[in-house]
Each structure stands twice: as structure tokens, then as C-alpha cells.
Amino acid sequence: MDIPIDTSDNDIGLDDENKPKIGMQFNSENEAFEFYNSYGGVLGFSVRREYANRSKKDRSIITSRRFVCNKQGNRKVDNRAHVRINILRAETRSDCPARMGIKMLENGKYQCHDLIENHNHELHISSTTHMMRSQRKVSDIHAIEIDLGDDSGIKTKAMFEYMSKQAGGRQNLGYIPVDHYNYLRSKRQRDLRPGEAGSLFQYFEKQSSLNPSFTYRLQLDIDEKITNIFWADVRMLIDYALFGDVMTFDTTFCTNKEHRPFGMFSGFNHHRGVVIFGAALLYDETAESFKWLFDAFLKSHGQKHPGTLFTDQDAAMAKAILEVFPGTWHGLCTWHLMQNGIKHLGHLMKDGSSFLSDLKRCIYHYDEEVQFETAWEQLRSQYQVENGSWLDRIYVLKHKWAKCYMKNTFTGGMRSTQLSESVNAGLKDYTKSTLDIIQFFKHFERVVNDKRANELKVEFDARNKLPRNSFPQTPIMIHASEVYTPLIFGLFHNENVRVGSCYIIQKDESNSLHKYAIGILDSDMTFKVECDPSKSIIECSCKKFETFGILCCHALKIMDRLDMKSIPEAYILSRWTRAARSIVVEDSKGTQVEEDVNLNSAQRYRILCHKLVKIASQASNSKEGFALVNNVASDLCKQLHSLENHDTRAHQDESTEEPNLNIAKGLKKKEKKKGCGSSKRKKSCLETKGNKNKKKKNEPNTTSTSLPALTPCNVVHLNQLDGTRESEINHSYMDPIMSQGSLEQSMHTICSSQTSTAQAHEQNSHQGETLSTHHGKSTALLRSQFILGGGV
């Protein structure tokens, strides 16, 4: 053994009270460790616990313990003969003899009975003390800040640098970067300890407890593995009730390590900003998966169908839309259409060709079907397009993308799925293909919150700034500025500017229904306007109001002639007004659906934050002020801790039952496909020639939360599940294509409920039970129904 180094001198700045001595007593084993570790930190060595003797009567009681220098002992010999090691790790132990032993006295305290102060190795200098293992610890305060940084998407390295600056240097932080990484890794492992399915249920149940209107649905396969997931928070439910007349749906890839396609429903709000109506993680992109998803979307939103739905050119998606949304007009994304045109007919766009411009005119320009058909034939003949080409295939779908065939469809100015693409682009800034399912949900929340913060900024500007009005003395423009949001008013303002270029070619005012032909300067186009002044009815052949929701310049020209000083109420679309969000959304019981059920708590938090930050700023300017606030804060913490303990005990007395999270056996795994680094969605059957039809998969189980149909009045009803309503896990509806063996394999977790017929009830009522979980004094069962076969 090496010669011990004497470290007992007093040149290290320690007084006798802070040095270990034989006979010194401690109130607990942990107090003894902290004392010896503090001594080691000043002296320059790390401490660890070596062994402990425990009481034979009570194994939780430690009768004696030894603390040693971390260099005590020697590395064990590696006896693994089959392991070939080229480079050995550096030795860290030197069989150092330094130690301190304690034993329990009769009074329950611990006494130091064994002490060796000398070390046989070089001690660390003071500037590296923070790197010693026993001196490193992530405190509770730092843990909270690390969690906040991780949830906010701040990179680990950047967060560590920020906290180091805040602490006045790395040496004052108390841990090193590897501890920061290890803490986050351990936290994520704890979050996934119940398994992916259990963690998913816990996340959904947590959201449900925060707001009972949160809804989610899961689909299980015959092996009881989760295949498809849909969810929508209360704000999404409210947004769809207000702005769900026009919607887009799109999918993107590589946002999670399960490589599941991420699908999102989105639309426009009254400021023409992005709002999200729901989101999904799919197992695949088959027609069956899309059918389940759209059905789950309708059930979550009270069976309210969108008026218009834009998607990309996908055959499986189109099939599902036709079945689930029979009354919805399905449009194709023009951006995807142009990209496919470049892909399939790129050879026609070379050498200064105007093919792409001519194709765009067919999509966006022509208002009359005759004009479109003529231009289309000229396009085919001019560029000698072969029969059966991509151009012929999209011609069959012309009613889904050509402007002249969309004149009676309200689109709100939407022609593509770029709303979804913009959210997906933001999602890619926060997510990556290595995220687990819980991390993905947290980061998705941040993207959604970013979009909602943008709406708040626009709402603030709308109240803070006056819109530009070139006609400040015109009554109809004053009315429009008061009613419409600034962006919509700007569009209405532009229509009013164009009134000056309109002139009446022909008029017929002999009947109550006046008829006019309107021309435009420097244009050979003519528009027909019909107006009944007594009933405030006005219609134009351009269909501006029918497609966008505001009156056109041709209609405004006739209103000016008839001296109409305000916009008729029938032509003010509520979705474009400043008061669009003032409509109350209620559940079936007449109770208002609240976006933030903890609004009072949030308000209290904001008030306290403002006061406490001001106090901290003032107290830090002087030692006396710091001492005063520090003492008062310590007393307040003790009082708050007592209140929390009292509330916790009361809550435990009210309910101790835990939710059953063992319904699903996990997430169904997907194999990683080549090219996952790309965010592009998979090519559809129409985009690729010769694609084989996808095989249909068995209809799986479904987890659902049902909502009643929305009423067409200003007060919109949604079904808000509260803590006293039971939701049963139901497998009453069975897929006829499933084998009896597969059915019996899936039935042991199935709970029965009443079916639509007495015979179905008699066949299934013996197969289950109701699962429940308690929230406070109320009972909230799992807010979903497992329906074998993908729903009713």
C-alpha cells in the first residue's frame, strides 16, 4: 500500500467544529454522511458509503455504518476469458485508508467510533471540487428548471449554460453536464415505466382531469395492441364548433420514434389564422385507418360534418371521405397538384415552356365551365399530351380542383393544405424521429400553444390599431370596420375600391327582384346581379359571397345605386366577425364548456408572480432586505407545506382507487422504413403507376368518447363528460370478418354494456364489468369505449 499522506493540518480553512473527531455525535446516519461529505469537499476528496449493519429486529434501522474515500479498495480482476479488451480504463482507486465509522447509541443517535484522516493519493484542488462525485447533486429547484427547459424545447447544452450563468459559474451549480443528461434520461425512463400504453393512458387521464372536455380515442387490433390514436383538447372542440365549416387534413412523417404518420385537422379562424381541430397518430395510411379516424373525429365533435375538406391526392383517403363524410365537398390541394404535375410532366416544362402557367390558369382563372373546357383541350393539343397521362387522370377529378366547378362551395379562400404544412413545419422544429410517445405529445402541445399565442397577438393588434379605411365617411365602410376583423375588413375594403371600375350595362327594375348586368373597365367579362331591396337579398353570378363569405364589388355597386347604407345581416358571416368567439359552446346539459377550468388558479398565479418578482428585485439590492425576505420566505414555505400536507391527506381519504391502465397491451410497432429522414408523406396510388391495391386489415377494437350532434343555433352543444357520469368499455359490436378464435382471444379485457337490441344484450352482458377511477369525490370512468370492429 502507498505511504499515507498527512492531511490533518489546519491550512485548509477548517475549524475544529467542522473536522471529524472520535466521539462526535450525529442525530441521523444521513446527517453523519453530509458532515463527512462536507469535510471531504473542503479537503479535496469524494465520499461514498461502504457498508452498513442493520438491526435484526427492524431491518430499516442502521446500527453502524462506514464512510470511506471514493478511492478506497482496488478494481476487481476481470475473469471473463471470452472478452478481449484492448485498452483498459484508467484506474481510479488506490486502496485509500481514509474513513469514518459511526455506530448507534442507546439514545438513537450515532457516534463516530472509527476515524482515519490520512489519504494515500493527491487531493483535488478547490476549483475542481464541484466535479467530485459526492459533491454533485441536482437539487429540487434545479430539477424544476431542467424540466421547464426540456418542456420548452431548450437544448440540453443551452439549458446547462443558462443555469450556470444564473448560478454565477459552473462551480456554483452543483453538478456537471453529464448529470444534466442523466437526470433527463432517468426522468424519461420514469415517465415510460408503466409502458408506452400505460404512459399514454396516464397522459390522457391527466389531461381529462385538468379539463373533463378533453377527448381521445384509441383503436386496438385483435392482439389488443394500440394501432391508431386520436385526441382533441377543449380548445379544439370549441374552434371546430366555431370555424369547422372549412377544414384541411394532411399527414407527415418522422415526428416520433414509432415512425407513425402524424395527421392533423386544421382550418381558419376569424383572423384567417391557423386553428387545429384534432390530431392523430396512425399506424398506416390505409382506407380502413382513415375511415376509423374520420369516424372518431365526428364522434368527438358531436357528429358535426365539415362543409368543405381539402386533402392531398390520396386514393385511400378519398375512399374513406366518401364513406364517412358523404355530404362534405372534398377538394384537392392545389399545391400538391402542381407538385405532381411537375413530377409527371416535367419534360413539358423545359426550354421556356409555358405549360405550367397554362395549367395554373386552368386551376385558378376560369369562372365558366365552357372557358375551362376550351382551355383544357388547347392545353392537351398544344403540348401533345398522350392519352392516359397524368393530365387525363386529374381531369376526371376536375370538380375537386378547378375554380369553375367550385363556385357554389364555401372555401373561405382555402385551396390547399398549406395550413397543415405550416403547423408541420413548426412541429419539425421541436420534434424528431427519436422522440418517445410522451415526448411527442409534450412538444406537440408547444406547437399548438405557439399557434394560439399568434391568435392572441393578432387579437391584441385588432383592438390596439385602427384598420386602414380610404372611405372614412362612407356608412357601409364604417359598418364593415366595426363588424369585421381587420384582415377581413381589408379584403372587403379592396372590393369597395373596385366598385369604381364597375358600371351597369343593363338593368331591369320593373319587378321587386331587380336584375342587372355589370361590366368592368378594361375587361370583357359580364356579371349578373339580382337584388330584392325589400327583403335585403342580393346575389351575384361571381359567387364571391358563396365561396368566400363577403360581398363582391358587383353587389356593392348595386347596393350603392339603391342607397343601401349598411351590409344586410344575412351577408355578414359570423365566422369573419370580431365577435366570432363570443358564441357560447355548451354541453347537452346546458353547461358552458370552459376552455380553462382552472382560470381562477391561473389568475392567482399571475398576481402572485408579479408581486414576488418585484419583492425579489428590491430585496436583492441590500443585505438587510435579502435577510428579511429570506426569513419571511422560509416561514411562508413551512406554512404552505403544512397546507399541502393537509390537502393531500384529505384527498387520500376521499379516494384511493387507481385507474386500470392495463386495458391495452402496448403500442403496435412499426418497422422503420428507408428514407425516414424525409418529412414528405408517402406517394398516393394516383401518383405512382402500377401500384397494387393495399391489402385490407381486420377491423380492430376502438376506444371512444361520444358527443351528441351539434345544434345549428348560436349556442353550440357539446357533450362534456363530468366526474359523475359513467362510460363503459363496450365490445357489443363485432366485426363479422373476425374469426371466433381471434374474438375469444380478445375478450378477457372486454366490458359489456347495453346494446341497441335485447338479443345483442343477452349475448354480451355476461362478458364484462365496468372499470372506474376516482377524481376527488366524483367518479370518472375511463372516458372511452372499446368497440370491437372499429365502431358502430
N, C-alpha and C positions, 0 to 999 in steps of 0.2 A: 504494500500500500504506500502511496505517496506520503511524503512528510507533511503533516498538518500545518496550515498557515494560521498564524495567530491573528485573530480578528477582534480581540477583546479590548482594543484600545478605544479611547474616547474621542478620536479625531473625526468621527463620522457625524457628530452633532446630536447624539442621543444622550438623554439624561438617564439616571438610574431607574426612574419610573417606567421608562419605555424599553428597558432591556430585560430579557427573561432572567429569572433567578429561581433557584431551588426554593420551594416553599410558597411561591406565588400562587394565589388562588383566583379562580375564574367562576363566573356564575353558570356557564354552559360550555359544552365542547366547542360550539361554533365561536363563542367569544374567545376561547383559547386559540383557535386557529387564526382568527382575524388579528389577534395580537401578535402572534408569531409571524404571520404573513406581512404585517405592517413593519415589523422589525426587519424581516428579510428584504422588504422593498427599500428601506433606508440603507441597509448594509450592502445589498447588491446580490442577493441570491433568491431563487424561486423556491416555493414551499409546496409540498404535497403531503397528503395523508397516507401513512404507510399501512398500519393495521389497527384494528380495534377489537377489544374484548367486550362481550355483551353479557348482560345478566342472564342467568339460566332461567329465572322466573319470568322475566319480561325482556324479550329479545330486542325491544325498541330502546332499551336503556343501555348506554355505553358506560362500562365500568372503568375502562382505561383506553388510552389512545396514544399513538406516537406520530409526531410530525417530523418530517425529515427534509433535508435539502433535496431538490429535484435531481441532483447528480448522485444521490445515494444509490449503491448497488452497481451491477455490471450488466451489460447486454447478454442475454442468453444465447447459447450456441444454436445455430440453425441446423437441425437434424434432418431436414428434408433433402434426401440424397438426389431426388429427381429434379430439384430446382437448381438451375445454373444461374449464378449471379456474377456478372462481370464487374460491376462497380458497387462496392459496399457503401452504405450510407455512413456519413461521418458519425463518430462516436460522441454521445452526449453525456455519458455517465462516467464518473471517476471513483466510485465507491467512497463518496464523501461521508465522513463520520458525523457531521453536524446534525443534531436532532434535539427535540424537546419532547419529553414524555409527561403525560398527565394521568391522574387516577382520581376516581370518585371518592369523596369523603362521606361520612355518615350524614352530614347535613345536606347532601345533594350537590354540593359544589365540587369543583375539580381543582386539584393541586398539582403543581409542577414537581415531579419527583426525580426526573432524569434530564440532564442538560449537558450537551457538548456544543461549545460555541465555535470551535476552530474548523476551518474548511481546508481541503487539500487541493483547491483549484483557484484560479483567478476569479475575483468577484467582478460583477458588472459595474460600469460607471453610472453615475446618476442620470446622464442624458439618455441612457437606454433602459432605464428602469421600467418604462411603460411597455416594453417589449417582452418582459418576463411573463411566463405563462400564468403564474398565480396572481399577477398584478392586473391581468386583463379580464375585464368583465363588461358585458353590455348591460348597462343599468336599465331600469324600467322606463325612465324618461327617454333615454336614447332609443330603446326598443320602440316606443310610440312614434318617435320621429322617423325611424327607419321604416316602420310600417306605412306612415303617411307618405314618405318619399316613394316607396315601392308602389303604393296605390295610385300615386300621381304620375307614375311613369318616369320618374327621375332615375337615370342610370346609377348603378351602384357606386361606381367610382366618383361620379359627380356628387352624389349624396354624401359620401365619406369626406370629400374635400370640403363641402359646405359645413358639415358638422365639426370638422377640425378647425375651420376658421372661427366658427361660433364659440368653440371652447378655448380659443387662444393658442392653438397649435396641436399637433398630433400627440405630443407628450402629455397634454392635459385631457385628452379624450377618454382614455381608459381602456382602449382596445385598438387593434390594428386592422388593416383592410381584410385580412383573412377571417377575422371574427365577424366582420360585417357580412361577408359572403356566407359564412357558416350559419349565421343567425337566420338569414333569408331562406337558405336551403332547408334548415330544420323547421322553420315556420311552414313552408310549403308541404313538407312531408307530414306535419301535424294536420294541416288542412285536408290532406288526402288520406288520413289514417282510416276513416270509415270506408275507403274505397271510392272510386270515381262516382259510382252510382249513389252511394251514401252521401258523399260530399255534395253531389248535385241536388239531392233531396234537401239536405241541410240548407243549402244556399236558397232554394226556392221557398222553404218553410220560413227562413229568416226574412225574406222579402215579404212573404204573406203576413208575418207577424207585424212588420213595420206598417204595412197597409193591406188590409184584407181584400182590396180590389185587385191586387196583383194576381195574374192568372198565368198558368203554364199547362202544357200538355206534353205527354210523352207517349211514344209508340214502342211497343215491345214486340220482338219476334217470338217464334214458338219456343225458343230456348230461354225466354224471359230476359233477353239482353236488350238494352235500350238502343233503338235504331235512329229515330227522329225525335227532335226536341223543338218545341215552340214555346215562346213566352212573350208576354206584353205587360208592362207596368201600367199603373193607373193613368199616367200622363198619356201613354199611347192609346189607351181606351178613350180618353177624353178627346185627344186630337183626331182620332178616326171618326168619332161621333160628330165633330165639327167640320172636318176637312176631308172626309173619306170619299167624296164624290169622284175624285180622280186619284189614281194610285199607280205606282210602279212596283215591280218586283224584279229583283236581279240576284244572282248568286256570285260569290267569289270564293277563291281557294286559298289554302295555306295560311289560315289565321290561327290554327291550333295544331297541336302535335298529333291529333287523331286524323288529320287530313280530311276533315269533313267539310263539304260545301257549306258556306255560310250564306243564308238567304235573308233578305230584308225587304219589308214592305214600307214604302215611303210615299210622301206627297208634298203638296204646297200648303203653307199656312196663309193667313190673310196678308202677310207681307211678302208672299212668294218666296219664303224661306223654307228650308227642309224641315219636315216633321216626320217622325218614324212611328209607324202603326204596329209594328211587331217584328220579331226576328226569329230565326230558326237555324239549327244545326242539323243538317240532313246526313243520312248515311250514303245515299246515292241520288242520282237525278233521273230516276225512272218515273213513268206516269203514275205509278201507284204511290210513290213517295210524295209527289206533288199533289195528288188527289187528297191524301191524308192531311198534308199541310194546309191546303186551302180550306178543307173542311174544318180543321182545328181553328183556323183564322176566323171563319164565320161564327163558330160556336163561342169563341172568346169575345167577339164583338156583337153579340146579340142577333146573329143572322142578318146583319145589315150588309147587303151586297154593294160593292163599289159600282158607280155608273160607268167608269172607264178604267181599264187596266192596261198598262204598257209593259211589255216584256221583250226579251230578245227573241230571235228566230229559232225556237226550240220546239221540236215536234212533240216530245213528251209533255212539256209544259202546256202547249196548246191543247192537247187532248184532255188534260186534267181541267183546264179552264173551261172548256166546253161542257164538261160534265158537272162541275161544281158551281160555276158562275154562268148559268145559261142566259141570264138577262143582261149580262155585262158586255159592253163593247170592248173587244180585245184588239189593241193596236200594237204594231211592231215598232221597236225602237229604230228611229231613222239613222242614228249614229252607227248602230250595229249593221244596219242595212248597207250603208255606204262602205263600211269596212269590208263586208262580204263582197260587195261589188268590186272593190279594189283587188281583193284576193282572187276572185274567179275571172274577172275580165280586165285584169291589169294590163294585158297585152294590147287592149284597145285604147289605152290612155297614154301611150308613148308618143314621142315626136310632136309635141304640141297639140295633141288631140284634145277636142273639147267634149269628149264623151262624158266625162264626169260632170261637167257643167250642165250638159243636156239632161243627164239623169237627175240631177238636183232639181231642175226646172219641172220635171215630171212629178217629183215628190212634193215640192213646196209651192209651185207657182200657179198652176191652172185651177181656176174655180169651177169651170164647167167640164162635165164628163166628155163632151164632144171634143173640146180642145185637148184634153188629156189623151184620148184615144188617137187623135190625129198625130200628136207629137210622139206618142209611143211607136206608132207604125213608122214614122220618119226616122226615129232613133234606130229601129231594127234594120231598116233598109239602108240607111246612110252608112252604118258601120258593119253591115253584112253579118249580122248576128245569126248563128246557126240555130236551127230548130232544136228544142230540148235543152238549151243552155240555161245557165243560172237566171238569165233575164226572163226567160219564159216561166221558170218556176216561181219567181216572185210576182209575176204578172197575175198568176192565179190568186194571189193574196193581196191584190191591189186595194181592196176595200179596207185593208188594215193599215195602209201607209200613205195612200195618195190623198192629197188635200181635198180634191173634188168629191171624194166619197166619204168625207168626214164632216160635212157641213152641218149635219144635224146631231153631232156628237159633242158633248161638252168635254173639252180637254183642258181648259184653263191655261192654254198656251203651251201645254206639255206635249212634246213629240218624241221624247226619248227617255231612257232610264238613267240619264246622267245625274239625277238626284241621288240614286243609289250609288252610282260610281263615285260621287263626291264624298259620300259617307265612307265608302270602302277605302278610298284613298286616305282619309283620316284614320281609318282603322288600321291600315298598314303601317302608319307612323307609330302606333302603340303596340301592335301585336306581331307575332311571328309564329312560324310553324312549330316552335319548340314549347309553346305555352301549354300548360295543362288546362283542363276544362274550367277550373275555378279561376285561374289567372285570366283566361279569355273573358269570362263574364265580367270580372272587375274592370278590365281595360275597355270592354265594350261600353260599360256604364260611363266611363270617362268620355268616350266619343259622343255618346248621346247627350251628356251634360254640356259638352262643348257646343253642340248644335243648339241646345236650349238657351245657353248663355248668349249666343248670337241673336236669338229672337228677342231676348231682354234688351240687348243693346239697340236693336232696331226700334223696339217699343219705346225706349227712352228717347231716342232721336225723334221719333214721331211726335212725342209730347213736348220736346225741347225746341224743335225747329219748325218754322212755318214752311209749307211747300211752295215752290215757285208757281206763281199764277200771273199769266200775262193778261188776264181779263178780270182784274180785281173788282170791277163794277158790274160784272155780269151775274145776275142772280143764280143761274143754273150752275155756274162755276163756283160760286160761293157755297152753294148747297153741296156740290161734289166734294169740295175741300173739307167740309165738315163731316161728311159721311165716310168717304173712302180713306183707306190708309195712304200714306204719302206716295208709295210706289204705284199703286193703282190709280191714284189721282193723276200722277204724271202721265200714265197711259191714256186716261180719259182727257187730259189736257191736250195731248197730241192729236186726238181725234177732233177736238174742238178747233184746233188750229187748222186742220184740213177742211173744215166747213167752208172756209173762204174760197177754196178751189172747186167747190161743188156748185152746180147750177141745175135748175129744173128744166128738163127737156119737154116733158109732157105732164099734164095734171088732169085729174077728174075728181071734182069736189061736189058732184051732183048728189051723191048718196052720203049716208052717215059714215060709210067707210071710204075715206079718201084714198085715191091711188095716184102715185107719182112715179115718173121716170127721172132718175138722177144721173147726170153726167159729171165727169171730172175733167178739168182742164188738162190738155196735153195727153189725153187718154181716150181711146175709142170704146171703153167699157161703159156699160149702162147698168144701173141698179134699180130695181123696183122696190118702192116703199109703199106700204099700206098703213093707214092711220085712222083710228076712230077717236077723235078728241073727247067725245062724251064719256068714253069708257077708259080713256088713257091707255089705249092699245096702239102699239106701233111695231111694225115688222119690216125687215129689210132682207132682200134676196142674198146679201153677202153673208148673212148668218153670223155676224160678229157677236151678238149677244148670246146666241145659242151655243157657240163654240167657246167663247172666252168669258162672257158674263158682264160685259159693259156695252153700252150703246155705241154704234158706229157713227162716223161723220155724216153719212147719208141720212140717218134717222135724226141726228141733231140738226141738220139743215131744215128738215120739215118741222121739227119742234120749234125752231126759231121763227119759221114762217107763221106757225099757228100761235105764236106768242105764249108758249109753254115755258114757265119760269123756273120750274124745278123738275127733277128726274122723277117720273112716276114710281111709286113704291114697288110695283111689280117688277121694275127693271133695276132695282138695287139688290144685288145678290149679297146675302148676309155674310158669305164666306170672305168677301173682299172689304168688309167694313171695319172701322175701328172697334166696333162693339162685338166683333165676331166671337170673342171669348167670354162675353157676358152671358151667353146662353147657359142655363143650369143643366148639368147632367145628373140625373137621378137614377137610383136603382128601382126595382119593381115595387118596393115598399114606399116609395116617395121620399126616401132619404137621399140627400145630396151626396154625390161621390166626391170626396175631398182628395185633392192631389197630395196634400201633406197633412196627414192626420196628427203629426207632431209639430204643428205650426207654432203652438204656444211655447214648446220647448226650444225651437229654433230662435224665436224672438228673444226668449230669456238669454240664450247663449250670446246672441249679438249684443245685447245690452251689457252683459257682464264683461264680454271681451273688450268692449270699448273702455269701460271703467278701469279694468285691471291693467290694460296696456298703458293707460295714462298714469296709473299709480306706479307701475314699474319704472316708467320713464323718469318720473320725478324722484323716486326713492333712490335710483342708481346714481344721482348727482352728488350724494353725500354719504358718509359712513353712518351718521346718525339716522338718516332717513332709511338707509338699507337695513340697519339693525331693527328699527321699529317695524318696518313692513315684513321683514323676515320672521320676527317673533309672532306678529299677528297672523301671518300666513300659516305658520306651523300650528297655531291654535285652531285656525279655521279648518285645516286639513284633518285634525283629530276629530273635530265636531262633525265634519262631513263623512268621515269614515264611520263614525258611530251611527249616523243616519243611514248610510248604505247597508251596514250590517243589519240594522233593524228591518229595512225594507226587504233584504234578501231572506231573512228568517221568515218574515210574513209571507213572502211569495212561495217559499218552500213548504210552508204549512198549507197553503191553498192548493197546491198541485205538485205532485212528484212523479207523475206518469210521463214517460218518454215516448216520442213518436216511433212508430215502427218504420225503419228505413230499409228493411230487408225485402222489400217487395220485388225489386229488380236485382238481377244477378250481376249487373255491371253494364258498361258500355260495349256495344258490339264493335270490335276492332276492324279498322280498315287497313289494308296493305298500302304502304307508301308507294306512290306512283312516280315514275320518272318525270322530271321537269316540274317538280313541286315548287321550285323557286319562283315560278311564274305566277302572277296573280290573275292571269286570264282564265275565264271559265272554259270548260270543255266545249268542243265544237258540236253543234247540233247535227241531227241526221240530215236536215236540208242543206247544211253547209258542206257536207262531205258525201261524195257519190259512193254508192255501193255499200253504205253502212247496213249491217244486218240489224234486224229488229231486236231490240233488247228483250231478254227473257223476263217474263213476269215473275215476281216473287210472291210468296204466300202473304195474304193479308194478315198483318200482325196485330198484337194487342194494342190498346190505346189508353192513355191516361188523359182525362179531360176534365175541364171545369165549365159547365154550361152556363150560358147567359141568355135571357129571353130576347125576343125581337125588339128592335128599336122602334119607337113610335115616330111618325113623321111630323110631330109638332115641335115647337121650340124647346120644350122640356124633354130631353132625351133620357130614356130609361135604360139603365144597365143593371145587371144582377150583381149586387155586391154581397159576397159571402161574408157573413159575420161569424162571431165566435160561438153562436148558439145553434147554428144550422149544421146538420149532418150531411156529409157527402159520402156515399157508399162506393165501394170498389166493386164494379159490376162486370161480370162476364156473361151476361144473359144473351148477348147477340153473338152468334158463332158463324164463322166463315165456312160455307158449305164445302170448300175445296180442301179443308184441312182433314188429315187422316185422324181416325179415332185414337191411334197411338199418340200422335202429337198432341191431341186435345187432352188426353189423360195426363200426359207429362206436364202440361202447363196448368193443371187445375189445383195444385196443392196450395197455391197462394191466392186463389181467387175467392172473392167475397161476393155473395149473391145480393140481389135487390129485386124489387118488383119489376116485372116486365109488362109489356103492353097487352098481353093476353094471359088468361088464367092458366092455360096449358103450359106456356113458357115458364110461368111462375112455379108450377108444380114440378117441372123438370129440373129447375135450377135452385130452388130455395133451400135445398139441403146441403149446398156445396160451400157455404161461406159464413163469414162473420164480418162485423164492422170494425175497422181499425180507427183509433182516435188518438188525438194528442190534445193536451190542455194548454191553454194560454190564459193565465190568471184564473179567474173564477169561471170563465166561459169554456166551452168545449169547441174546438175547431178540428174537425177530422181532416185527414189528408184531402186536400182540395182538388181531387181529381178522380176520375173513374177509369178503371182499366176495362176496356171493352174489347173482347177478343174478336178479331176480324176487322179492325180499323174503324169502328164506329157504326152508328145506326144507319 
